[in-house]
Amino acid sequence: FPCCLAPNCFAPVATKKCSRCKVIPYCGRDCQVADWASHKVVCNIEPENMARVFGSGLPSFSTYFYLIVLSKQMGAQYLVPVLSMVDILDKQNKNALIERFTEQFLDLDERSEHMDKLKVAYGSSLLAQGKEIKKAETFLLRALQLQDSKYGEASEVSMRTLMNLGALYAKIGDANSSIKYYTRGLPKQELSEGRDSTFVFHTVYQLGVQYCIIGEYETSKGYFERALALNEKWRPKGVPGIDKAVCSDILENLAAIYDSQGEPEKAAEFNGRAKLMK
């Protein structure tokens, strides 16, 4: 793994490793010293003791990496607790780093526990970077097969996979497939995140867009109007709404739909509201 894992470095070439554990790569002594306060928590830790640091806040990226390396020795069941801590990562590089890490473990037996989530993490990291979309599709679809087989199609476990597939097909212009996966994932998302959540708002908006693309305007209108209603619910919370730009786009789409249906007054109303959003 060539990347230096010292805080705020991530240099693409790192020829040195921690002399004690021989695992963590650095580009030089200065970076190793800078990272030592965090790395020493796990340096040379016995694999069977690695679980004790899961709740420690994982103060550095090198700690995260070290646990993933050990997880390959201990089994895939340790990958998910480690991947769940991804919010500690540098936000700008997060998806590229997840991709680099997860791809090292894609050769593990698919029967290993949590391999479905590993595939989702890898596929979604590719999607978020807008690269190798076909490969992202392959991994996400396989993850969904594994989840459906193990947990059943009704399980909430597949929610993230379905949302990523919906986004992927929207990205490549396959509206029907996008609708298929967003529609299946929406009830799970409502249960997991709450019917009025910002996540649901954006999924409902995307369904409105995709139905509009395939010309099912009445269905599209229903989703757009639900998204607007969700946005209004957030106003009393002290914010102007969930997403002004998205709401403006919804209003313009509704105006176009009403205009196509021979309701110019309604179209003018929504166009006027859209202008006020900008």
N, C-alpha and C positions, 0 to 999 in steps of 0.2 A: 504494500500500500504506500504509494509515493508521497502522499500529501503530509506536510508538517502539521501536527496537531496542537501546536502551542496556541495560547489565546491570541486571537486577532492576527494570526499569521496565515496558516493554510497555504503556504508556498507549495506550488505544484511538484517540486522535487525535494525530497528529504532523504538524504543518504545515511543519516545517523539513526541509531535506535537507543532507547534507554539501556544503559549498560547493565542494569540490574535485572530487569524482566525480559529484555530482548524483544519487546513487543511494540512499544509506542515509537513511531517515527518522528524525528525532528530534523530541521535543516541545519542546526548547529547547537553549540553549548548554551548560548544565550536563551534560545527558545526552551531548551530542556529545563534550565534554571527557572525560567518564568512560569513553567507549568508544574514544577515539582510540588508546590503546596497542595495542589489538587490530585496529582497523579500518585503521590505517596499513599493516599488512602487505599488504593487497590494494587499498587505495585507488588507483584509476586504473591498476591493473595491466592490461597488455595481455591480451586474451582468450587468446591462444596460450600465455601464460605461467602461466595459472591453475592448471595441473596441478601446478606445483611446490609449491603450498601444501596439496595434498591430504593430505600426510603430516605437516603441521605441528601437528596437534592441534586446529586451529581453535578458538582460545580464546574466541571470542565468537559470539553469535547473528548479529550484523551481518555477520561474515565469511561465515557460512553463507549468508545471504541474498544477499550480493554475488556469491558464486560461482554461485548459482542464476540470478541475473539474467544473468550472463555466459554461463551454459550455454545460455541461449536463443539467444544469438548463435552459439555454437560448435556447437550440436547436442545432441540429447537424450542422447548417450552420456555427457555430463558430469553428468547429473542423478543417476544412481545412486551414483557415488562421493560426491556431496554428501549425498544422502539417507541414505546408510549411516552418516553421522556424527551422526545425530540424537540420540544419547545425550548430546551436549554441551548439549542444550537444557534449559531449565527443565522439570523433570519434570511439574509441576502443569499447565503450559500446553502440553505437548508436542503432543498430538493436535490441539488447536485451531490451533496454529501450522503443523503439517504440512498441515492442511486448507487454510489460507490460502495457503500457498506453492504447493502442488501444483495447486490449481485454476487458477492463473495460466498453467499450461502444458498444460492439457487440450486446447487447440486445436491442439497440434502434430500433425503427420501421424502416423497410427498406425503407419506403416511405419518411423518413426524408431526407432533402436536404444533399447531399454530402456523404450519407452512402456508395455509391459505392467506393469513394476514401478512406474512412476509411477501408473498406475491402481490398482494394489494399495495403494500408500501412501495415495492419496486415499480409496479405499473403506474401508480399515481404520481410517483416522483418524475417518471419520464413524461407523463401527460402535463404536469405542472411546468415543465421546462419546454414543452412544445417540441420534443424531439422523439424520434423513433416511435411514432404513434402506432404503427402496426405492431411493434413489439409490446407496447403498453396494452393494446387491445388483447393480444394473445395472453398476457399474464393476468389481466383482469378477468377475462372470460374463464380461464382455468381456475382462478381463485373462486369465482362464483360457482363453478361446477363442484369444487371441493366443499364449499360451504353448504350448498344445497344437499349434497350427498350426506354430509356429516350431521348437519343441524336441521335440515328440512327447509323448504322454500319459505315457510312462514316466519322463520327465525329473524330476529333483528340483527344478527351477526353480519348479514350480507348488506346492510344498509349502505356503508361507505363504498363498497364495491359497486353497487347499483348506481349510486350518485356519480361515481367516477366514470362509469360506462355511459351514463346519460350525457355527461359533459363531453366525453370523448367523441361520441357520435354527433353531438351538436357541432363540435369543432370541425369535423370533416364533412359536414353537410348532409348527414344521413338522419333526416328528421324523424322518420318512422322508427328507427332503432333507438334514437334518443328518447322519444316518447315512451317506447316500450320499457326502458330501464328506469326512467324517471318516474313513470306511473307505478311501477312495481315498488320502487324505493320510497315513494312519498309517505305511505301509511306507516312504514317503519320509522321514517324520519320524524313524523309527527309524534309517535310514541316515545322516541328517544330524546328529541330536542324540545318538544312542545309544539302544539298547533300554531301558536303565535310567534314562533321563533324567527330570527332573521334567516336561518338556514331554510326553513319552510318557505319563507317569502321568496327567496331566490330560486328555489325549485319550482314553485308555482309560476313565477315569472318565466322561467325557461320553458315550462310546458306551454304557456301562452304563446311564446315565440315559435316553438316547433309546430304547434297546431296551425298557427298562422301561415307558416311556410308551406304546409301541405294543403292549405285552402279550407280547413275546417274552422270557419270563422266564428261560429256560434260557440263551439267548445273553447276556442282561443279566448273569446270574449269573457267567458265564465272564469277562466284562470286569471286573466288580466284584472278583472273586477275584484276577484278574491285578493290578489296581491295588493291592490290599492286599499282595500278594506284593512288588510294587515298593517299597511303603512300608517293608516289613520289611527290604529290602535296604539301605535308607538308615540304619537304626538303628545298625549298627556304625560308621558314619562319624562318630559323635559327636553326632548330632541325633536328636530324638524321632520323626522321620519327616518325610515331605515336607509334609503338610498335615493337621493334626489335625482341623479342621472338616470337610474333605472325607472323611477316613477315617471319622469319626463318621457322616456321611451314608451312606457306602457300607455300613457295618455295619447301620444301620437299614433300608436298602433290602433287604439280604440277609435280615434278620430277617423283613421283610414277605413276601418271596418264599417263604422256607421255610414260613412260616405258611400262605400260600395253597396250598402244595403238601402240606399235611397233615403237616408235620414240626415240631410245637411245641417239641420239645426243642432242635432246631437253632436255631429262631427265638429261643428264650430265651437260648441261648448268645451269639448275635450281638447281641441287645438288651443283655445284660450287658456285653459288650465295648464297645458304643457308649456306655453310661453311664460307663464308666471313662475314656473319651476326653474327657468334658466336664468 
